[in-house]
Amino acid sequence: MANLVAIVGRPNVGKSTLFNRLTKTRHAIVSDEAGTTRDRQYGKCEWGNKEFSVVDTGGWVVNSDDIFEEEIRRQVLIAIEECDVILFMVDVRVGITDLDLEVADILRRSKLPVFVVCNKVDSNEHRYGSAEFYGLGLGEPMCISSLTGSGTGDLLDAVVESFTKEMTEVIEEDIPRIAVVGRPNAGKSSIINAFLDDNRNVVTDIAGTTRDSIYTKYEKFGFNFYLVDTAGIRKKNKVTEDLEYYSVMRSIRAIENSDVCVLMIDATRGIEGQDLNIFQLVQKNQKGLVVVVNKWDLVEEKSNEAIRFFERTIRNRFAPFTDFTIIFASATTKQRIFKVLEEAQKAYEARTNKVSTAKLNEVMLPIIEATPPPSLKGKYIKIKYAMQIPDTRVPSFVFYANLPQYVKEPYKRFLENQIREHWNFKGSPINVYIRQK
């Protein structure tokens, strides 16, 4: 399981800029105005052959200094509870503020690795100013410029070194691990309660990974799986939780510990940016997927046309990956929740589907011959052989070509779509590799 790194600090110190640089995205909106980041941003970072998740805190309520202070304090407490490493960002041009001192006071009491990230160090003159931050009592400040990338390599080296223990899983049984994820109030707790019902004798909690995940074993109606670490299962700690920030942390943990994710979407609100963020996290972690449009009983227009419109909208927003089941359900009335379990089981089984090499070549080579990869620089690409790689966590296929470096992503997606069209991998991610023949 990947480690989780949180970026904390007061507004306008450059948290979102650093997040974008670490995740190689532009998901977090960057502005000089304090309080720009409202949604919780999270993504993947790879460094030194290690992969970890990054969370950009933010989401401040812009009213008064008191509200800033209380909000930051809560987010730092949640980060301490949920994360493995904390990046405490400060601004070298402003120096130490009262808010920095308060955050440092909380972080000193935690047992987590904490890095003081001294941002906006764009010259040697600014580097001299960073010495002030030794006064926070959290060790040597690491000078970076999140805007230019200066110093971020050294920071990442230190972060990766601080991952003292690998996340080893205790659960060894070969049964599905299903996580229910989604933004706050989408109905995660309700559907979990509907799954568990009152027959508690068939449900047992089992400690999971080093970060205290809980696996709830479920055995009834012919199903046998674990529900993973989600709202409604784990006992909330003393932190007065910020619902959205807390749910982001828990979603990351749940997704990383699962085989299949049930993504809950609120039918009364439609698809929002946070739904897309969570979907992308499921994709990056290469987990199976079932989408549940919850609260369908509250929607006035329930015609087939309305269902088709909703399905089209979801698939368009989640494209290019569209090969997953969408279920219109209601956790409160228990409408179609049995189908959710069935489809989650199928998505798990799809991850283990095997295609023989002979059959794969028999089907795919004529398709490739009829629609070959586009030529590049006057050179023609020929694919002569394909096979499924055995014993992989995710179904993976390799195609052998004379010029693999010239086969671009759109053609890989074409190959993936053709595989999905001829074999059942519904709800499961697929990897397509092009190698030198």
Secondary structure, 3 states (H helix, E strand, C coil): CCEEEEEECCCCCCHHHHHHHHHCCCCCCCCCCCCCCCCCEEEEEEECCEEEEEEECCCCCCCCHHHHHHHHHHHHHHHHHHCCEEEEEEECCCCCCHHHHHHHHHHHHCCCCEEEEEECCCCHHHHHHHHHHHHHCCCCCEECCCCCCCCHHHHHHHHHHCCCCCCCCCCCCCCCEEEEECCCCCCHHHHHHHHHCCCHHHEEEEECCCCCCEEEEEEECCEEEEEECCCCCCCCCCCCCCHHHHHHHHHHHHHHCCCEEEEEEECCCCCCHHHHHHHHHHHHCCCEEEEEEECHHHCCCCCHHHHHHHHHHHHHHHCCCCCCEEEECECCCCECHHHHHHHHHHHHHHCCCCCCHHHHHHHHHHHHHHCCCCCECCECCCEEEEEECCCCCCCEEEEEECCHHHCCHHHHHHHHHHHHHHCCCCCCCCEEEEEEC
